[in-house]
């Protein structure tokens, strides 16, 4: 066996520096974040805005934020779980829902900045490549950069559906059409009709019709929520068209009204004092006595801890028969219950 060099020696561990916490957790790509956050020095304190897109198994999250030393500042956010308010009650994580979420975010943010009437974007989605241009004599178009986090930027990914919705909604986001559905890497051609079909959920319609014709039971099982909501395959495209119009009509956020539950009643404290080994081992009668004690005390009471040990089976002048008895404790009238542990209530 040849000579093996010891690499992880004392010097190695003394000089070792751990990675950032979110890198260790596998949550942040700091190389990508550095390029998205660092601003040109000749722009001084001008924020660099990001369109943050995160997709979970039940939700699509879209935010517009910028970075400060203390952390990111979120200006506007939109979620796919808001879409039922606009008529989309099913399929809240598919490509069409991602597009609606991006459109909702763009219209909501522009309305906050009073730019919704200046930059209307594409009012009817066609899938064509579109870039927002600043209007002459008006404030410039709001520019932000796509932040996909750790998501794989594959062709047709839903994160680009959110971006397409935000661009059609009036935001200026630098992009190309090479990652949109309908782009062919071999011929280097882009077919907007394929992208339009994704935006309006045509791919869902086709699959529903195919599954319904092949296996009725599988269709009822997989699209049970669609059936419950009364959504047929031929209604999906119209549903998304109405949702786009409703989002443009009223993109404002509606706060959720929290139901205030009454505060739970405060429980009375039962102070338990330790007892000797003899009485812990004895099989004393166990009787439910809390109601009797509360009735006997007639209101609030002060409690104190005490330790008792007696050879004749009595505690504080009270017999150990397992029942509630009135007795004397440190010169005060009290109620005592003796079981395997002793409970004392001062009156």
KETORFI-188593 format. One record per residue (C-alpha): residue in three letters; chain; x, y, z. Coordinates in nm, 2 decimals. Example, Ala and Ser with C-alpha at 12.3 -4.5 7.8 and 13.67 -1.06 7.14 Angstrom:
  bakol  mido       X       Y       Z
    ALA     A    1.23   -0.45    0.78
    SER     A    1.37   -0.11    0.71
***
This chain:
  bakol  mido       X       Y       Z
    UNK     A    0.00    0.00    0.00
    UNK     A    0.14    0.33   -0.10
    UNK     A    0.18    0.65    0.10
    UNK     A   -0.14    0.84    0.17
    UNK     A   -0.12    1.20    0.24
    UNK     A   -0.32    1.32    0.54
    UNK     A   -0.53    1.61    0.40
    UNK     A   -0.78    1.67    0.69
    UNK     A   -0.53    1.74    0.96
    UNK     A   -0.52    1.99    1.24
    UNK     A   -0.43    2.28    1.01
    UNK     A   -0.72    2.19    0.78
    UNK     A   -0.98    2.22    1.06
    UNK     A   -0.82    2.53    1.21
    UNK     A   -0.85    2.71    0.88
    UNK     A   -1.19    2.57    0.78
    UNK     A   -1.47    2.82    0.71
    UNK     A   -1.83    2.71    0.69
    UNK     A   -2.05    2.82    0.40
    UNK     A   -2.34    3.06    0.44
    UNK     A   -2.63    2.91    0.63
    UNK     A   -2.88    2.91    0.34
    UNK     A   -2.61    2.75    0.12
    UNK     A   -2.57    2.47    0.38
    UNK     A   -2.94    2.43    0.38
    UNK     A   -2.95    2.42    0.00
    UNK     A   -3.19    2.71   -0.03
    UNK     A   -2.99    2.99   -0.20
    UNK     A   -2.76    3.00   -0.50
    UNK     A   -2.54    3.28   -0.39
    UNK     A   -2.36    3.31   -0.73
    UNK     A   -2.69    3.38   -0.90
    UNK     A   -2.81    3.60   -0.62
    UNK     A   -2.50    3.82   -0.64
    UNK     A   -2.56    3.90   -1.01
    UNK     A   -2.93    3.97   -0.94
    UNK     A   -2.87    4.19   -0.64
    UNK     A   -2.55    4.39   -0.71
    UNK     A   -2.63    4.73   -0.88
    UNK     A   -2.41    4.93   -1.11
    UNK     A   -2.21    5.18   -0.90
    UNK     A   -2.31    5.48   -1.13
    UNK     A   -2.67    5.42   -1.03
    UNK     A   -2.59    5.48   -0.66
    UNK     A   -2.88    5.39   -0.44
    UNK     A   -3.13    5.29   -0.71
    UNK     A   -3.29    4.96   -0.61
    UNK     A   -3.25    4.66   -0.84
    UNK     A   -3.59    4.50   -0.86
    UNK     A   -3.65    4.13   -0.90
    UNK     A   -3.95    3.92   -1.00
    UNK     A   -3.92    3.63   -0.76
    UNK     A   -4.10    3.31   -0.86
    UNK     A   -4.14    3.01   -0.64
    UNK     A   -4.36    2.71   -0.71
    UNK     A   -4.47    2.47   -0.43
    UNK     A   -4.68    2.16   -0.47
    UNK     A   -5.00    2.35   -0.40
    UNK     A   -4.92    2.72   -0.48
    UNK     A   -4.75    2.96   -0.71
    UNK     A   -4.58    3.25   -0.54
    UNK     A   -4.48    3.57   -0.73
    UNK     A   -4.32    3.87   -0.56
    UNK     A   -4.15    4.19   -0.66
    UNK     A   -3.87    4.27   -0.42
    UNK     A   -3.53    4.44   -0.39
    UNK     A   -3.24    4.38   -0.16
    UNK     A   -3.11    4.58    0.13
    UNK     A   -2.84    4.51    0.39
    UNK     A   -3.10    4.40    0.64
    UNK     A   -3.28    4.17    0.40
    UNK     A   -3.51    4.17    0.10
    UNK     A   -3.80    4.42    0.09
    UNK     A   -4.11    4.29   -0.08
    UNK     A   -4.32    4.55   -0.26
    UNK     A   -4.60    4.34   -0.41
    UNK     A   -4.69    3.98   -0.40
    UNK     A   -4.95    3.76   -0.57
    UNK     A   -5.04    3.39   -0.51
    UNK     A   -5.23    3.14   -0.72
    UNK     A   -5.46    3.06   -0.42
    UNK     A   -5.61    3.40   -0.49
    UNK     A   -5.73    3.29   -0.83
    UNK     A   -6.06    3.13   -0.71
    UNK     A   -6.18    3.49   -0.65
    UNK     A   -6.14    3.54   -1.03
    UNK     A   -6.32    3.22   -1.13
    UNK     A   -6.02    2.97   -1.14
    UNK     A   -6.10    2.72   -0.87
    UNK     A   -5.91    2.42   -1.00
    UNK     A   -5.56    2.35   -1.13
    UNK     A   -5.39    2.62   -0.92
    UNK     A   -5.03    2.50   -1.01
    UNK     A   -5.05    2.44   -1.38
    UNK     A   -4.90    2.66   -1.65
    UNK     A   -5.22    2.85   -1.71
    UNK     A   -5.25    2.93   -1.34
    UNK     A   -4.88    3.04   -1.33
    UNK     A   -4.96    3.28   -1.62
    UNK     A   -5.26    3.42   -1.43
    UNK     A   -5.05    3.47   -1.12
    UNK     A   -4.79    3.67   -1.31
    UNK     A   -5.06    3.88   -1.47
    UNK     A   -5.22    3.95   -1.13
    UNK     A   -4.88    4.05   -0.99
    UNK     A   -4.81    4.29   -1.28
    UNK     A   -5.15    4.46   -1.28
    UNK     A   -5.15    4.49   -0.90
    UNK     A   -4.80    4.65   -0.89
    UNK     A   -4.87    4.89   -1.17
    UNK     A   -5.19    5.00   -1.00
    UNK     A   -5.00    5.07   -0.68
    UNK     A   -4.77    5.30   -0.88
    UNK     A   -5.05    5.46   -1.08
    UNK     A   -4.91    5.32   -1.41
    UNK     A   -5.19    5.07   -1.49
    UNK     A   -5.35    5.31   -1.74
    UNK     A   -5.02    5.39   -1.91
    UNK     A   -4.88    5.04   -1.95
    UNK     A   -5.17    4.80   -2.03
    UNK     A   -4.96    4.52   -2.18
    UNK     A   -5.13    4.26   -2.40
    UNK     A   -5.50    4.26   -2.32
    UNK     A   -5.56    3.93   -2.50
    UNK     A   -5.29    3.67   -2.48
    UNK     A   -5.17    3.53   -2.81
    UNK     A   -4.84    3.38   -2.71
    UNK     A   -4.65    3.62   -2.94
    UNK     A   -4.32    3.75   -2.81
    UNK     A   -4.37    4.09   -2.65
    UNK     A   -4.15    4.35   -2.47
    UNK     A   -4.28    4.66   -2.29
    UNK     A   -4.14    4.99   -2.42
    UNK     A   -4.14    5.32   -2.22
    UNK     A   -4.40    5.57   -2.33
    UNK     A   -4.28    5.91   -2.43
    UNK     A   -4.36    6.18   -2.18
    UNK     A   -4.46    5.92   -1.92
    UNK     A   -4.26    5.75   -1.64
    UNK     A   -4.05    5.47   -1.77
    UNK     A   -4.18    5.11   -1.77
    UNK     A   -4.11    4.93   -1.45
    UNK     A   -3.81    4.70   -1.50
    UNK     A   -3.73    4.40   -1.29
    UNK     A   -3.53    4.08   -1.34
    UNK     A   -3.65    3.72   -1.32
    UNK     A   -3.53    3.53   -1.01
    UNK     A   -3.61    3.16   -1.03
    UNK     A   -3.41    3.05   -0.73
    UNK     A   -3.31    2.68   -0.76
    UNK     A   -3.57    2.59   -1.02
    UNK     A   -3.45    2.42   -1.33
    UNK     A   -3.48    2.66   -1.62
    UNK     A   -3.60    2.40   -1.88
    UNK     A   -3.80    2.49   -2.19
    UNK     A   -4.17    2.53   -2.10
    UNK     A   -4.11    2.56   -1.72
    UNK     A   -4.39    2.72   -1.52
    UNK     A   -4.16    2.99   -1.39
    UNK     A   -4.15    3.13   -1.75
    UNK     A   -4.53    3.12   -1.75
    UNK     A   -4.53    3.36   -1.45
    UNK     A   -4.28    3.58   -1.63
    UNK     A   -4.49    3.58   -1.95
    UNK     A   -4.80    3.68   -1.75
    UNK     A   -4.60    3.96   -1.59
    UNK     A   -4.47    4.08   -1.92
    UNK     A   -4.82    4.07   -2.08
    UNK     A   -4.94    4.26   -1.77
    UNK     A   -4.71    4.55   -1.84
    UNK     A   -4.38    4.49   -1.66
    UNK     A   -4.04    4.53   -1.84
    UNK     A   -3.85    4.21   -1.79
    UNK     A   -3.55    4.14   -2.02
    UNK     A   -3.61    3.79   -2.17
    UNK     A   -3.60    3.58   -2.49
    UNK     A   -3.85    3.34   -2.62
    UNK     A   -3.61    3.04   -2.62
    UNK     A   -3.75    2.89   -2.30
    UNK     A   -4.12    2.94   -2.38
    UNK     A   -4.33    2.64   -2.48
    UNK     A   -4.33    2.62   -2.86
    UNK     A   -3.96    2.69   -2.92
    UNK     A   -3.77    2.42   -3.11
    UNK     A   -3.40    2.41   -3.03
    UNK     A   -3.31    2.22   -3.35
    UNK     A   -3.48    2.44   -3.60
    UNK     A   -3.45    2.75   -3.37
    UNK     A   -3.81    2.85   -3.45
    UNK     A   -4.08    2.96   -3.21
    UNK     A   -4.44    2.87   -3.25
    UNK     A   -4.66    3.11   -3.05
    UNK     A   -4.97    2.89   -3.10
    UNK     A   -4.83    2.62   -2.88
    UNK     A   -4.76    2.88   -2.61
    UNK     A   -5.11    3.02   -2.64
    UNK     A   -5.25    2.67   -2.59
    UNK     A   -5.06    2.64   -2.26
    UNK     A   -5.18    2.98   -2.15
    UNK     A   -5.54    2.89   -2.19
    UNK     A   -5.51    2.54   -2.06
    UNK     A   -5.57    2.36   -2.39
    UNK     A   -5.33    2.09   -2.30
    UNK     A   -5.55    2.01   -1.99
    UNK     A   -5.86    2.00   -2.21
    UNK     A   -5.70    1.76   -2.45
    UNK     A   -5.59    1.53   -2.17
    UNK     A   -5.93    1.54   -2.00
    UNK     A   -6.10    1.44   -2.33
    UNK     A   -5.84    1.16   -2.39
    UNK     A   -5.87    1.02   -2.04
    UNK     A   -6.25    1.04   -2.04
    UNK     A   -6.27    0.84   -2.37
    UNK     A   -6.02    0.58   -2.25
    UNK     A   -6.09    0.52   -1.88
    UNK     A   -6.40    0.67   -1.73
    UNK     A   -6.31    0.57   -1.37
    UNK     A   -5.96    0.72   -1.40
    UNK     A   -6.11    1.04   -1.53
    UNK     A   -6.35    1.07   -1.24
    UNK     A   -6.07    0.99   -0.99
    UNK     A   -5.82    1.23   -1.14
    UNK     A   -6.05    1.52   -1.22
    UNK     A   -6.29    1.48   -0.93
    UNK     A   -6.25    1.84   -0.83
    UNK     A   -6.33    1.96   -1.19
    UNK     A   -6.64    1.74   -1.18
    UNK     A   -6.74    1.88   -0.84
    UNK     A   -6.71    2.24   -0.96
    UNK     A   -6.90    2.15   -1.28
    UNK     A   -6.61    2.23   -1.52
    UNK     A   -6.63    2.03   -1.84
    UNK     A   -6.33    2.00   -2.08
    UNK     A   -6.48    2.25   -2.33
    UNK     A   -6.52    2.52   -2.06
    UNK     A   -6.16    2.56   -1.95
    UNK     A   -6.04    2.81   -2.22
    UNK     A   -6.34    3.03   -2.15
    UNK     A   -6.27    3.01   -1.78
    UNK     A   -5.92    3.15   -1.82
    UNK     A   -6.03    3.42   -2.06
    UNK     A   -6.28    3.54   -1.80
    UNK     A   -6.01    3.52   -1.53
    UNK     A   -5.78    3.74   -1.73
    UNK     A   -6.05    4.00   -1.78
    UNK     A   -6.14    3.99   -1.41
    UNK     A   -5.78    4.03   -1.30
    UNK     A   -5.74    4.34   -1.52
    UNK     A   -6.07    4.48   -1.39
    UNK     A   -5.98    4.45   -1.02
    UNK     A   -5.63    4.33   -0.93
    UNK     A   -5.63    4.47   -0.57
    UNK     A   -5.55    4.24   -0.28
    UNK     A   -5.84    4.16   -0.05
    UNK     A   -5.71    4.09    0.31
    UNK     A   -5.83    3.78    0.47
    UNK     A   -6.07    3.84    0.76
    UNK     A   -5.94    3.65    1.06
    UNK     A   -6.20    3.49    1.28
    UNK     A   -6.13    3.59    1.64
    UNK     A   -6.19    3.30    1.86
    UNK     A   -6.28    3.36    2.23
    UNK     A   -6.00    3.33    2.47
    UNK     A   -5.99    3.00    2.65
    UNK     A   -6.10    3.00    3.00
    UNK     A   -5.82    3.00    3.26
    UNK     A   -5.79    2.67    3.43
    UNK     A   -5.76    2.65    3.81
    UNK     A   -5.42    2.54    3.92
    UNK     A   -5.40    2.22    4.13
    UNK     A   -5.09    2.23    4.35
    UNK     A   -4.96    1.88    4.42
    UNK     A   -4.73    1.81    4.71
    UNK     A   -4.50    1.51    4.73
    UNK     A   -4.60    1.24    4.97
    UNK     A   -4.39    0.97    5.14
    UNK     A   -4.30    0.64    5.00
    UNK     A   -4.56    0.45    5.21
    UNK     A   -4.85    0.64    5.07
    UNK     A   -4.72    0.64    4.71
    UNK     A   -4.72    0.26    4.72
    UNK     A   -5.05    0.22    4.90
    UNK     A   -5.36    0.15    4.70
    UNK     A   -5.57    0.45    4.82
    UNK     A   -5.91    0.52    4.69
    UNK     A   -5.91    0.74    4.38
    UNK     A   -6.22    0.96    4.36
    UNK     A   -6.29    1.24    4.11
    UNK     A   -6.29    1.54    4.34
    UNK     A   -6.22    1.85    4.14
    UNK     A   -6.58    1.96    4.12
    UNK     A   -6.62    1.91    4.49
    UNK     A   -6.31    2.11    4.56
    UNK     A   -6.41    2.40    4.34
    UNK     A   -6.75    2.41    4.50
    UNK     A   -6.60    2.40    4.85
    UNK     A   -6.35    2.69    4.77
    UNK     A   -6.63    2.91    4.63
    UNK     A   -6.41    3.13    4.41
    UNK     A   -6.04    3.20    4.36
    UNK     A   -5.79    3.07    4.61
    UNK     A   -5.42    3.10    4.69
    UNK     A   -5.22    2.79    4.67
    UNK     A   -4.89    2.69    4.84
    UNK     A   -4.66    2.39    4.81
    UNK     A   -4.60    2.16    5.10
    UNK     A   -4.44    1.83    5.18
    UNK     A   -4.61    1.59    5.42
    UNK     A   -4.51    1.26    5.57
    UNK     A   -4.70    1.08    5.85
    UNK     A   -4.68    0.74    5.99
    UNK     A   -5.05    0.71    6.08
    UNK     A   -5.19    0.77    5.73
    UNK     A   -5.30    1.13    5.80
    UNK     A   -5.19    1.46    5.65
    UNK     A   -5.24    1.79    5.81
    UNK     A   -5.51    1.64    6.04
    UNK     A   -5.70    1.48    5.75
    UNK     A   -5.75    1.10    5.72
    UNK     A   -5.61    0.93    5.41
    UNK     A   -5.94    0.78    5.29
    UNK     A   -5.93    0.93    4.94
    UNK     A   -6.21    1.18    5.01
    UNK     A   -6.23    1.55    5.03
    UNK     A   -6.20    1.67    5.38
    UNK     A   -6.18    2.00    5.55
    UNK     A   -5.87    2.04    5.76
    UNK     A   -5.62    2.29    5.91
    UNK     A   -5.31    2.38    5.72
    UNK     A   -5.07    2.62    5.88
    UNK     A   -5.35    2.77    6.08
    UNK     A   -5.58    2.82    5.78
    UNK     A   -5.89    2.63    5.68
    UNK     A   -5.83    2.42    5.37
    UNK     A   -5.96    2.13    5.16
    UNK     A   -5.74    1.82    5.14
    UNK     A   -5.76    1.53    4.91
    UNK     A   -5.54    1.23    4.98
    UNK     A   -5.47    0.97    4.71
    UNK     A   -5.13    0.85    4.58
    UNK     A   -5.05    1.22    4.59
    UNK     A   -5.19    1.49    4.82
    UNK     A   -5.37    1.80    4.69
    UNK     A   -5.42    2.11    4.92
    UNK     A   -5.65    2.40    4.85
    UNK     A   -5.65    2.70    5.07
    UNK     A   -5.99    2.86    5.13
***
